[in-house]
Amino acid sequence: MRIRKHGGLVDVNSLGGVEITPFAGQSIAINGPITQNGAGAKQTVTISLTAAQIIAMGTTPVSLIAAPGAGKCTIVDNITFKMVTTATAFTGGGAVEFRYTDASGTKVTADVAAAIVTAGAGTSFTNVRGIEASLTGTANAAIVIRNATAAFAAGTGTATITIEYHVV
């Protein structure tokens, strides 16, 4: 469908995509949000971890985003790690990692320091993004969280993880 409005063209293709073409010498002003739907659209998921999951993730990674399917790859844009610690602090542990597939998969972001998890009572927010200028994604792989070198122990806190990502 083609719409002519105020000297320009708006084309809506068969897939519902929109193309805006101003005539020569004109510009386009967009007021309000623009969202993208379908493949490549930014998505957000929030996952809560219990103390038992935090303690176990040293040996058992926790799946955060399911594998997207054959021929597709999840690209993580941003992760916010909210840690609520209590008077019963976690001990031990190692850096918290976000990876494709499992404990041996490629890292998808920078690490969260173990000190965030083992801190005294309180709430902290840690934001992590990509670790490399270039990241080769892993097709059809889940995104998991684990801690790298040792299990955490004895704590009663919780974590909330918010992930912004897109699938290509």
C-alpha positions as CSV (number, residue, x, y, z in Angstrom):
1,M,0.0,0.0,0.0
2,R,1.4,3.5,-0.9
3,I,0.1,6.6,0.9
4,R,1.0,10.1,-0.4
5,K,0.9,12.6,2.5
6,H,2.2,16.2,2.6
7,G,4.5,15.8,-0.3
8,G,6.1,12.5,0.6
9,L,5.5,8.8,0.3
10,V,4.8,6.1,2.9
11,D,5.0,2.6,1.7
12,V,3.7,-0.4,3.7
13,N,5.1,-3.6,2.3
14,S,3.5,-7.1,2.3
15,L,5.2,-8.0,5.6
16,G,3.9,-4.8,7.3
17,G,7.2,-2.9,7.1
18,V,7.1,0.8,6.7
19,E,9.3,3.0,4.5
20,I,9.1,6.7,4.6
21,T,10.5,8.6,1.6
22,P,10.4,12.4,1.6
23,F,10.6,14.3,-1.7
24,A,13.8,16.2,-2.5
25,G,14.6,19.0,-0.1
26,Q,12.2,17.7,2.6
27,S,13.0,16.0,5.9
28,I,11.2,13.6,8.2
29,A,10.4,14.5,11.9
30,I,9.3,11.7,14.1
31,N,7.6,12.5,17.4
32,G,7.1,9.7,19.9
33,P,8.6,6.3,20.3
34,I,9.6,4.0,17.4
35,T,9.5,0.3,18.1
36,Q,10.6,-2.7,16.1
37,N,8.7,-5.9,16.0
38,G,9.8,-9.3,14.7
39,A,13.3,-10.6,14.1
40,G,16.0,-8.3,15.6
41,A,13.5,-6.5,17.9
42,K,14.9,-5.6,21.3
43,Q,13.4,-7.8,24.0
44,T,13.7,-7.7,27.8
45,V,13.5,-10.5,30.3
46,T,13.7,-10.4,34.1
47,I,14.7,-13.5,36.1
48,S,14.9,-13.9,39.9
49,L,17.5,-16.2,41.5
50,T,17.0,-17.7,45.0
51,A,19.8,-18.1,47.4
52,A,19.8,-21.9,46.6
53,Q,20.3,-21.1,42.9
54,I,23.1,-18.6,43.6
55,I,24.9,-21.2,45.8
56,A,24.5,-24.0,43.1
57,M,25.5,-22.0,40.1
58,G,29.1,-22.7,40.7
59,T,28.5,-26.3,39.5
60,T,25.1,-25.9,37.8
61,P,24.6,-22.9,35.5
62,V,21.2,-21.4,35.5
63,S,19.4,-20.9,32.2
64,L,18.3,-17.2,31.7
65,I,17.2,-17.2,28.1
66,A,16.2,-20.3,26.1
67,A,17.9,-21.2,22.9
68,P,16.1,-19.3,20.1
69,G,16.0,-22.1,17.5
70,A,17.9,-23.4,14.6
71,G,19.6,-20.7,12.5
72,K,19.1,-18.0,15.1
73,C,21.4,-16.4,17.7
74,T,20.6,-14.4,20.9
75,I,22.7,-11.2,21.1
76,V,22.9,-9.7,24.6
77,D,22.9,-5.9,24.7
78,N,22.8,-5.2,28.4
79,I,22.5,-7.0,31.7
80,T,21.5,-5.4,35.1
81,F,22.3,-7.5,38.1
82,K,20.4,-6.5,41.2
83,M,21.8,-8.1,44.3
84,V,19.9,-8.0,47.6
85,T,22.2,-9.2,50.4
86,T,21.2,-9.9,53.9
87,A,22.8,-10.1,57.3
88,T,23.7,-13.7,56.4
89,A,26.3,-12.9,53.7
90,F,27.3,-15.3,51.0
91,T,30.9,-16.6,51.3
92,G,33.4,-17.9,48.8
93,G,32.4,-17.8,45.2
94,G,34.0,-16.4,42.1
95,A,33.2,-13.8,39.4
96,V,29.6,-14.1,38.1
97,E,29.6,-14.9,34.3
98,F,27.0,-14.8,31.6
99,R,27.7,-17.3,28.8
100,Y,26.2,-19.1,25.8
101,T,25.1,-22.7,26.4
102,D,26.8,-23.7,29.6
103,A,29.9,-23.2,31.8
104,S,32.2,-23.7,28.8
105,G,30.4,-21.4,26.3
106,T,31.6,-18.1,25.1
107,K,31.1,-15.1,27.4
108,V,28.4,-12.7,26.3
109,T,29.3,-9.8,28.7
110,A,31.8,-8.6,31.2
111,D,31.7,-10.3,34.7
112,V,30.1,-9.2,37.9
113,A,32.6,-9.3,40.7
114,A,32.1,-11.9,43.5
115,A,32.3,-9.0,46.0
116,I,28.9,-7.9,44.8
117,V,27.4,-11.2,45.9
118,T,29.4,-11.5,49.1
119,A,28.7,-7.9,50.2
120,G,27.1,-7.0,53.6
121,A,23.4,-6.4,53.9
122,G,22.0,-4.0,51.3
123,T,21.0,-3.7,47.7
124,S,23.3,-3.1,44.7
125,F,22.8,-2.6,41.0
126,T,25.6,-3.7,38.6
127,N,25.3,-3.2,34.9
128,V,27.4,-5.2,32.4
129,R,27.7,-5.1,28.6
130,G,29.9,-6.6,26.0
131,I,33.5,-7.6,26.8
132,E,34.9,-7.4,23.3
133,A,34.8,-5.0,20.3
134,S,33.6,-8.0,18.3
135,L,31.7,-11.1,19.6
136,T,30.9,-14.1,17.5
137,G,27.6,-15.4,18.7
138,T,26.7,-19.1,19.2
139,A,23.7,-20.2,17.1
140,N,20.8,-21.8,18.9
141,A,22.3,-21.5,22.3
142,A,20.8,-20.6,25.7
143,I,22.2,-17.7,27.8
144,V,23.2,-18.9,31.2
145,I,24.7,-17.5,34.5
146,R,27.4,-19.2,36.5
147,N,30.2,-18.3,38.8
148,A,33.7,-19.1,37.6
149,T,36.0,-20.4,40.2
150,A,34.2,-21.6,43.3
151,A,30.6,-22.0,44.7
152,F,29.1,-19.4,46.9
153,A,28.0,-20.7,50.3
154,A,25.9,-19.9,53.3
155,G,24.1,-16.7,52.1
156,T,20.4,-15.8,52.1
157,G,20.3,-13.0,49.6
158,T,18.6,-13.0,46.2
159,A,19.4,-11.6,42.7
160,T,17.2,-10.2,40.0
161,I,18.7,-10.1,36.5
162,T,17.2,-7.9,33.8
163,I,18.5,-8.7,30.3
164,E,18.0,-6.6,27.1
165,Y,18.7,-8.7,24.0
166,H,17.7,-9.3,20.4
167,V,17.6,-12.4,18.3
168,V,19.1,-12.5,14.8
